[in-house]
């Protein structure tokens, strides 16, 4: 039986680019169904996409994460290709990404962006991507180089077990961390990254969305690796308590007195809090492990 391939294109005001994106996917993946989910565009993105041959649907809740959640829930396929509708990704490489997914039995293949022109990235976007990717590398121990790429291919079992929570551009972070924390097989493939067409503008805000992505990373570390998260807080409190106690211990060694009693009480409270945070980490780690087991059972219901 022939595999069903679905191309998913979340779009907001991409009238300048969406026609070529849809046409290119139909050219390089003629067997695929191309879906455009219009996210309250104020231009004629939906009309252009429909005339280009895409299946157009609407998502009223604003934000890329909301669109991805809806697409993953609505569409049934064996292989899912997700891209942006801004004409920046190298669509002709899509068959290569799909072949990599199938040959290696991966659950996610990421098209790692290699810009062909310095104008492809704003400076803030480039450095923000590097810093945020390095942060996730540190906490989740992976070697992916482009965590925020929007060009990805997924297996069905990935899509149908992905618990999408993000509302905006932080969805790529969640997609990556979910795969890593679930110990799924993932792979990066280098792909060209092009400048946007004239008249098309990025909806990503360097600072606002950067802060939201950073917040998402912190929350995901707390949810997926609670023992590490709360142990770090516990360690910080313990070290603070040690630093504050040094003058008191020195004075006590010389005189046998505790001259700053309120400070001693504060140190005691800090040390108690450090112990509590460590205990919370152990408890939530057990809860997290149970959640991972349930997630694994859901994942195994879908065969390759």
Steps between C-alpha positions, in 0.01 A plus 500: 500500500634840401593732787295814546705819525362827634671837462408741781541874446403733786452847351438856610513775236714311248329617182836591342642150533232237552425436131859397421526293819186301414605458136848380601362239738266376230794484261740311727236299690222445246353216704454715814198694622598861571316665789513873570365606838426870488543668838277810472693653209399853405614454139385246239733217606216247519359587157840482331581167668167353392550606138850347510346164586531484879233375740432813706368498856469765769639517855341783705738481798795723419853360512704238317480257791120509490509431126738204537282352775196520274681356196638206696154424639304538174716334236557128465804382303798266518765769452467868584705781347485836676636822355436872516319674220763770453708349214819482710545120515651278232187306406673289237687326785173369646528156331848467653364575847221246454746237378719565805197459727400170342845347453612580855159436659521845657206674664614850407739635238590868525609711205791687659521844340819603323449853370599573142506875570578705811165673447317176585532555874474813704802516730282467809326194356830330414658549842175431682469166322858409590463594868163331549616187317811481719282535810283206399812302409625551855184384675385226263836374372457510125707611203239669281625826355173664390236447767273773360473381141144490371582247225441151639375154407318285758381145540133439577575373848686820579218725381220308667670483841639855508334689791513849348480772765672799340297779342762687296843471343628302798335194340830398331666485841222279631520273195873450558487452876211254474703280265809522720323435830315205343830366361364485147727456201562840342733620226615830350554547127666817373276701266537839334323797653398789276402864559132581506349633175476877461200635690485207744587556865584272791239481777763394754598769752864461605450608861135423579501154344856435621383555857199275443725224362735538799203476736385187315843340542492567874149355530594192296806438715275519806246261346736253332799507737359613835776342710763701313292819511427491872845367588652810340275723709586297808873527426473877450323540835750271673796700366333826607453358847865392514624844391284677759609262774877544454529830698287354779710184521823702504367719781373199692840328470672805652253606769254216545217750433244545225488880467246521214220274612247616229753400233532157662121461485503608133771244418298227671194593293703499179641156575151365576376640168795338322403163647133550407585586138717186475216290643253656253738410219504133599120486530436672167764283332290194587191671361692592182619142454141375524393754239783389271388137535142593405631701206710202389199270508305743280796524262527122464139472384607637164703270279757617246 
